[in-house]
C-alpha cells in the first residue's frame, strides 16, 4: 500500500475554509450521542467537499487528524506567546514562533476561554508584568490584542485580596463535577463494603451451621454404633450360655 503525500499549503487552506462552515458542529463540546452523530455527518460532508475539488482523495480520518494538528499547534504557539508576555519579573516577551495565516484564522475561530483558560489575577507575577508593561506604555508582543490597563485598573488589581478561593472555584465548573463524582464513588464504595461484610457474615453463619450439622451427625453415628455393639455383645453372651447348656447335657455333667 503506497503512502499518501503530505498536505500542501493549498490543501491546508482549503481544509480550513471548509471546516469553518461546520465549526459550530465540530467544535461543539457536547459528547452525547446526538452531538457525536452530528459531528460524524459534518466530517463526511467536509470530506466530500474537499475531495470534490482536490487531486488527491483524502479519507475522513486524514482530514480530521490534519485539522486537529493545526488546532494543537495553534494552541501551543498561543500559550507560549502568552507565557512570554506574562513571564516572571514582567520583562520583555520571550520570542516565540509566529503564527501562520491558517493558524491565525484558527486562533480567531477558537473560543477565548478554551485558549486562555482562567486568568489568575491574584498571581503576583501577573501583576508585576502588567505594571511593567504599563510603565513602558508599549506593547512588547504582537499577541497583545487588548489595550494595556490604565493606572486605575492597576491600583484596583493590586488592592484586590491576594486569595479568593470562592471566586476561583466559581470560575472552574469542573471542580464541582469532580466533587460530585468523588461523593458518588465514596457512597458506592461504602455500600459495596457493607454488602461484602453482610455477605461474609452470611457465609460464616452457613459454615457454622454446616459444622453443627456435621457434629450432630457424627454424635448420632457414634451413639448408633455403641448401641449396635451392645446388642451384638448381648446376643453373643446368650449364644455362649446356650452352647454351655448343650455341652453339659451332652456330657451329662
N, C-alpha and C positions, 0 to 999 in steps of 0.2 A: 504493500500500500504506500503510495507516494505521499510525502508530506506537503501540505499546502503552504504557499508563501505567506510571509507575514503581512500585516496590514500596512498599506502605504498611507501617505498623508491624505490623499483623495478619499480613500475608503474610510479613514477615521472621521473626516469631516462629514461625509455622507451618513455614517452611522449615527453621529451625534445629532445631526439635523433631524433624522427620522425618529430617534429616541426622544427628542424634545417634544414631538407631538403626543407622545404617550407618557410623558414624565409624571403626570398626576397618578398614573396607574402603577408604573414600575417603581416609583419612589414612595409608594404608599407603605406605611409602617405596619399596617394590619397583617396578621398572619392566619386569619381564619380561612376556611375552605373556599368561600366565595371570592375573597381577595386573591388567594393563590390561583384560582382558576382564571380570574380576570388577567392576572399577570402572565399566565401561560398563553392565553389568547393574544394578549398585546405583543408578546415576543414572537409569536407566529406571524402576526401581521408585519412586525418590523422586519423579520427575515424575508417575507415575501416581497416587501417594497425594496429592500436592499438588493436582493438577487435579481429583481426585475431590470435594474439598470447597471449591474456590475458584471464584469467579465468572469470573475472567479466566483463560483457558487459557494456560499458560506452556510454552515449549519447554524441553527439557533443557539446552540451551546457555545459556539465560537464567538458569535456576536455578543452574547451575554457576558462571556469571560472578558472580551476586549473592553466592553463598557465598564465592567467592574474594575478592571485595571486602571482605566482612565480616572475613575472616581477615586480609587485608592491613592494614586499618585498625586492627584489634585489636593486631596485632604492632607496628605503627608507634607506637601510643599507649603500649604497654607498654615499648617500647625507649626512648621519650622520657622516660617516668617513671623508668626505671632510670638513664638518663644524668643526670637531675636529682638523683637521690639520691646517686650516686657521682661527682658533678662534681668538677672540680679544686678543691682547697682544702677540701673537706669541709664547705662551708657548707650552709645550708638548701636543701631541694629546690626546683628550679625548677618553678613551677606548670605543669601540663600539662592537656590536655583530658581530663575524666573519662570513664571507660568507660560505655557504656550497659548495660542489662541483658543484651541479647543478646551484647554484646562481652565482658562479664564471664563469661558461660557459655562463650563460645568460648575465652577465655583459660584457663579451668579445664579444658577438654577437650583443649587442645593439650599436647603434650609439653613438659615443663620444659626439656629440653635444646635443643629447637628454638627456644624463646622466648628463653632466656638465653644459649645458646652456651657457650663455655668461659670460666669465670671466671678472670681473671688476678690471682692472689693476690700476684704479685710487683710489681704496679703500685704505686708509692709514693702515687699519688693515691687509690687504693682504700683503702690502709692508713690514710692521713690521714682519709679520710671516715669509716671505721669508728671511729677514735679519737675524732673529733669527736662522732659520734653516741653513743658510749659515755659521754663526759664529760657530755653533756646528759641522758643516760639517758631520752630521749624519742624517739619516732618522729616524723620531720619529714614523712612522706608516708604516705598510706593504702596505698600499693603495697607497703610492707614487711610481708609476712605472717609472716616468721620473727622470733623474738626477737633482740634485739641481743646480740652476743657479749660474754662476760664478760672481766674483766681477764686471766685465764689464757689465754684464747683469743687475745686481742690480743697478749700477750707472745710466744706461740708463733708468731703471724703475723709479728711484727716481727723475731724471731730466725731466721726461715727464710732460706735463701740467696736473694740478690737475683736470681739467674739459674739456672733449672733447665731447660735446653733439652730434656733427655731426657724429663722429665715432661710438658712441654708438647707434645712430639711424640707421646707416647703417647696424649694426650687428643685428638689430631687425626688420626683414621684416614685422612683424605683425603690426608695428606702422603705416606704410603707408596704409595697408589694413583697419585698423580701421579708419584712417583719411578719406579714400575714402568712407567708409560706412557712416561715420558721415556726410560727404558732401552730399552724395546722400539722406540721410534721411532728412537733413536740407532743400534741394531743394524740396523734396516731401512734407514736412510739409508746406513750403511756398506756393507751388502750391495748396495744399488742402485748406489752409486758404483763398487764393484768390478765389478759386472756391466756398467756403462756403459764402464768402462775396457777390460774384456775385449772388449766389442763394438767399441769404437773401434780396438783393435789388430787384430781380425779384418778390419775394414773397410780398415784401412791395408794389411794383407797382401794383401787382394783387389785393391786398386788397384795395388800394386806388381807383383803377378803379371800383371795385365792390361796394365800398361805394358811389362813384359818381353816378353810375347807379341806386343804391337804392334811393339816394336823388332825382334824376331826376324823377324816377318813382313815388315817394311819392308826389312831387310837381305836377306832371301831374294828379294824382288821386285827389288831393285837388282841383285843378282847375276844373276838370270834375264834382266833387261833387258840387262846388259852382254854376257852370253853370246849372246843373240839378235842384238845389234848386231854382235858379232864374226863370227857365222855369215853374216849378211847382207852384211857387207863382203867376206868371203871369196868368197861367191857372185858378188858384183858384180865382183870382181877377175878371177875365172875367166871371167866373161862378157865382159869387156873384152878379155882376151887372145884369146879365141875370135874376137871381131869383128876384131881386128887381123890375125889369120892369114887370115881370109876376105878382107879388103881387099888383102892382099899377093898372094894368089892371083888376085884379080880384076884387078889392075893389073900382074901379073907383075913385081912388084918383087923 
